[in-house]
Amino acid sequence: MILLLVPAARLNAQDAFASGWSLQPDASALRFQSVKNDTKVESSTFATFNGEIEPDGTATVRVLLDSVDTKVDLRNVRMRFLFFETFQYPEAVITARIDPAVLADLPQVRRKSVPLTYTLSLHGVTQEMTSDVAVTLLTNDLVSVASSAPVPVATAPFNLDGGIAKLEEAAGVRIVPLATVTFDFVFTRNSPAGGATVAAAPAVAVPIKAALEPEGNFDLEACKGRFEILSRTDNINFSSGSARLDPQSAFLLDSIADIVARCPDLRIVVAGHTDSDGPAAANQQLSEQRAASVVGYLLSHGVGSSNLTSIGYGESRPLVPNDTAQNKKRNRRIEFTVADG
């Protein structure tokens, strides 16, 4: 959901883009609205984003997706791991190029609505979009760029429908596969010597507000909730018929290593499961080997051996019937649980 947009990033007032402009995150807002169970509308935000408009009119806005804030801790975790898959796609990037002539009269009219064509790069996909934005010259060195109307962003063009399905299953809800995005960005003109007239935004997205993972160790509830969510990602994969981890699995496993390390007093059980293709005995062995491979990876990345146990269940605990290729894929999985006692 959610899709971030920001077309706005381009203004220039007066003498074109002069020394450039810097987005002021603390004075700006980026929100998205999603709908679940047909009628319930929920509004969420991003805590960390930054941007700049270069002297040639090239505008860039970066949004740190780990900073998604739904006001509920485990819901944020679901959004990061199941929907955005931030372990592999940490940022959304919006870029545009503006003709200074479009805003040449802004010092006189102070506010105008303009169409903006921009590209949104999200979840490994880049799409061109067009939205109307309201540009308001607040002072000679301060300008606001805001959405004229909510910007609809569908999940399918960004290959996010699978994330919607995971969220629906995890939360037991129905989710409309489209979000609307609203924004109000304030930009400050850079001084001629470089840098913004007011505090400049960093060049790379850096956590500056809440809605990111809290520091320090997690409590029991937070650990259990995170491992339940991690078990639903479908992002730990192996070579066919093998216990050799796919290199792409490292994106998620590195995040898991950090979470396990922050649950130091708990023993985490890593469980392997297979579909029903092939002999049951071979599937049992393969599930044990795959679980052991995950444990081996985590141990090699700093997790203590006392925190981890591996087990294989073969084909004995399917999530769904093994009657379609998609169902078999779901049954081939790695799960994480907190051991009792």
Buried (B, 14 or more C-beta within 10 A) or exposed (E): BBBBBBBBBBBBBBEBBBBBBBBBBEBBBBBBBBBBEEEEEBEBBBBBBBBBBBBEBBBBBBBBBBBBBBEEBBBBBBBBBBBBBBBBBBBBBBBBBBEBEBBBEBEEEEEBEBEBEBBBBBBEEEBEBEBEBBBBBBEEBBBBBBBBEBBEBBBEBBBBEBBBBBBBEBBEEEBBBBBBBBBBBBBBBBBEEEBBBBEBBBEEBEEBBEBBBEEEEBEEEBBBBBBBBBBBBBBBBBEEEEBEBEEEBBBBBEBBBBBBBBBEEBBBBBBBBBBBEEEEEBBBBBBBBBBBBBBBBBBEBEBEEEBBBBBBBBBEEBEEEBEEEEBBEBBBBBBBBBEEE
